[in-house]
Amino acid sequence: MNGSTHRVWKLGRDIDTDLLAPGYVMKHGIDVIATHCLESVRPEFAASVRPGDVVAAGPGFGIGSSREQAAAALVRLGVAAVIAPSYGGLFFRNAFNVGLMLLTCPQAESLDEAGQVDIRLGATPRVATGDGRVLECEAIPDFLVDMARSGGLLNQLRKRLAGDGLDTSSTGHRPS
């Protein structure tokens, strides 16, 4: 994230998990679910979002049900991060578990649609805009940053186990 620019998709307040992963497509896999992400509020989103784009939204992003597919759909579409003043609690945890970076930023709603931002992670994450503004975000614990950078909890665990010399195949046995 540090050192690259991202195009902004701006959304409103209280974007719930039903908007991100509509109930009527939940019987399908994540590839199909992702194609319906945000269709009722931004019909063009799934077809037009590009890898590395970010979503900026109002408070309450990801409120609603605990469906992990809501965050996973954004990851599948290539969204690099979501920037919002607040998140639904279950969505917050699910997002990092599937590798989606969330930035809690009180001024997220001031970001411009299709604007360019540079995200700087660190002790105090910052979002720099193309017009020179810098928005400070709440600190993110290192373990969550590492989890998102690893592509989620399962990928992080696989990397740790591989680094310990453990066999991560389906048998789960240590190498001889």
C-alpha positions as CSV (number, residue, x, y, z in Angstrom):
1,M,0.0,0.0,0.0
2,N,2.7,2.4,0.9
3,G,3.9,4.3,-2.2
4,S,1.1,3.5,-4.6
5,T,-2.0,5.4,-5.5
6,H,-5.6,4.1,-5.4
7,R,-8.8,5.2,-7.1
8,V,-11.7,5.9,-4.7
9,W,-15.2,4.5,-4.9
10,K,-17.4,6.6,-2.7
11,L,-20.3,5.1,-0.9
12,G,-22.8,6.4,1.7
13,R,-23.5,5.5,5.3
14,D,-24.6,2.1,6.7
15,I,-23.6,0.0,3.8
16,D,-24.7,-3.4,5.2
17,T,-23.6,-6.9,4.4
18,D,-26.7,-7.5,2.3
19,L,-25.6,-4.8,-0.1
20,L,-22.1,-6.3,-0.3
21,A,-23.2,-10.0,-0.6
22,P,-26.9,-10.1,-1.5
23,G,-28.8,-13.0,0.2
24,Y,-30.3,-14.3,-3.0
25,V,-26.8,-15.2,-4.4
26,M,-25.5,-16.8,-1.2
27,K,-26.1,-20.3,-2.5
28,H,-23.3,-19.6,-5.0
29,G,-19.6,-19.5,-4.6
30,I,-17.6,-16.2,-4.0
31,D,-17.0,-15.7,-7.7
32,V,-20.7,-15.3,-8.4
33,I,-21.4,-13.4,-5.1
34,A,-18.7,-10.9,-6.0
35,T,-20.4,-10.1,-9.4
36,H,-23.4,-8.9,-7.4
37,C,-21.5,-6.8,-4.8
38,L,-23.1,-3.4,-4.3
39,E,-25.4,-3.9,-7.3
40,S,-28.4,-2.2,-5.6
41,V,-26.5,1.0,-4.8
42,R,-23.7,1.0,-7.4
43,P,-24.8,-1.3,-10.3
44,E,-21.5,-0.7,-12.2
45,F,-19.3,-1.4,-9.2
46,A,-18.5,-5.2,-9.7
47,A,-17.8,-4.8,-13.4
48,S,-15.8,-1.6,-13.2
49,V,-13.8,-1.8,-10.0
50,R,-10.1,-2.4,-10.7
51,P,-7.5,-4.2,-8.5
52,G,-6.0,-1.7,-6.1
53,D,-9.1,0.5,-5.9
54,V,-10.4,1.6,-2.5
55,V,-13.8,2.1,-1.1
56,A,-14.5,5.3,1.0
57,A,-17.8,5.2,2.9
58,G,-19.7,6.8,5.8
59,P,-20.1,5.3,9.2
60,G,-21.5,1.8,9.8
61,F,-19.8,0.1,6.9
62,G,-20.5,-3.7,7.0
63,I,-23.3,-3.6,9.5
64,G,-25.8,-6.4,9.5
65,S,-25.3,-10.1,9.3
66,S,-22.1,-12.0,10.0
67,R,-21.6,-13.3,6.5
68,E,-17.9,-13.5,5.7
69,Q,-18.7,-13.3,2.0
70,A,-19.4,-9.6,2.3
71,A,-15.7,-8.9,2.9
72,A,-14.6,-11.7,0.7
73,A,-16.5,-10.3,-2.3
74,L,-14.5,-7.0,-2.0
75,V,-11.3,-9.0,-1.8
76,R,-12.3,-11.1,-4.9
77,L,-12.9,-7.9,-6.8
78,G,-9.4,-6.6,-5.9
79,V,-10.4,-3.8,-3.5
80,A,-7.2,-2.8,-1.6
81,A,-8.9,-1.2,1.4
82,V,-12.0,0.3,2.8
83,I,-11.8,3.7,4.5
84,A,-14.7,4.6,6.8
85,P,-15.4,6.3,10.2
86,S,-16.7,3.0,11.7
87,Y,-17.5,-0.6,10.9
88,G,-19.9,-3.3,11.9
89,G,-18.0,-5.4,14.5
90,L,-18.4,-8.7,12.8
91,F,-17.5,-7.3,9.4
92,F,-14.4,-5.7,10.9
93,R,-13.1,-9.1,12.1
94,N,-14.2,-10.9,9.0
95,A,-12.4,-8.4,6.8
96,F,-9.0,-8.9,8.3
97,N,-9.6,-12.7,8.4
98,V,-10.0,-12.7,4.6
99,G,-7.2,-10.2,3.9
100,L,-9.1,-6.9,3.5
101,M,-7.4,-3.8,5.0
102,L,-9.8,-1.5,6.9
103,L,-8.8,2.0,7.8
104,T,-10.9,3.8,10.4
105,C,-10.8,7.4,9.4
106,P,-13.3,10.0,10.8
107,Q,-12.9,12.1,7.6
108,A,-13.5,9.3,5.1
109,E,-16.6,10.9,3.8
110,S,-14.5,13.9,2.6
111,L,-12.8,11.8,0.0
112,D,-13.8,12.4,-3.6
113,E,-15.3,9.9,-6.0
114,A,-12.7,8.7,-8.5
115,G,-10.1,10.7,-6.6
116,Q,-6.6,9.3,-6.1
117,V,-5.3,8.5,-2.6
118,D,-2.0,7.2,-1.2
119,I,-2.4,5.0,1.9
120,R,0.5,5.1,4.3
121,L,0.4,2.4,7.0
122,G,2.5,2.8,10.2
123,A,2.0,3.9,13.8
124,T,-0.6,6.4,12.6
125,P,-2.0,5.3,9.2
126,R,-2.6,8.2,6.8
127,V,-4.6,8.7,3.6
128,A,-3.0,11.4,1.4
129,T,-5.3,12.9,-1.3
130,G,-4.3,14.2,-4.7
131,D,-5.1,17.8,-3.6
132,G,-2.5,17.6,-0.7
133,R,-4.9,16.8,2.2
134,V,-3.7,14.2,4.7
135,L,-6.4,12.3,6.7
136,E,-5.2,10.6,9.8
137,C,-6.7,7.2,10.7
138,E,-6.9,5.2,13.9
139,A,-3.9,2.9,14.6
140,I,-4.2,-0.7,13.4
141,P,-2.6,-3.4,15.5
142,D,0.4,-4.9,13.8
143,F,-1.0,-8.4,13.9
144,L,-4.0,-7.2,11.8
145,V,-1.8,-5.4,9.3
146,D,0.2,-8.5,9.0
147,M,-2.9,-10.6,8.5
148,A,-4.3,-8.3,5.8
149,R,-0.9,-8.2,4.0
150,S,-0.7,-12.0,4.1
151,G,-4.0,-12.3,2.4
152,G,-6.0,-13.3,5.5
153,L,-5.7,-15.5,8.5
154,L,-5.4,-18.8,6.6
155,N,-2.6,-17.6,4.4
156,Q,-0.9,-16.1,7.4
157,L,-1.1,-19.4,9.3
158,R,0.2,-21.3,6.2
159,K,3.2,-19.0,6.0
160,R,4.0,-19.4,9.7
161,L,3.7,-23.1,9.6
162,A,5.9,-23.3,6.5
163,G,8.5,-21.1,8.3
164,D,8.5,-23.5,11.2
165,G,9.3,-26.5,8.9
166,L,5.8,-27.9,9.3
167,D,4.1,-29.7,6.5
168,T,1.0,-27.7,5.6
169,S,-0.4,-30.4,3.3
170,S,-3.7,-32.0,4.0
171,T,-2.1,-34.7,6.1
172,G,-0.8,-32.2,8.6
173,H,2.3,-34.4,9.4
174,R,5.7,-32.9,10.1
175,P,8.3,-33.7,7.4
176,S,10.7,-36.5,8.2
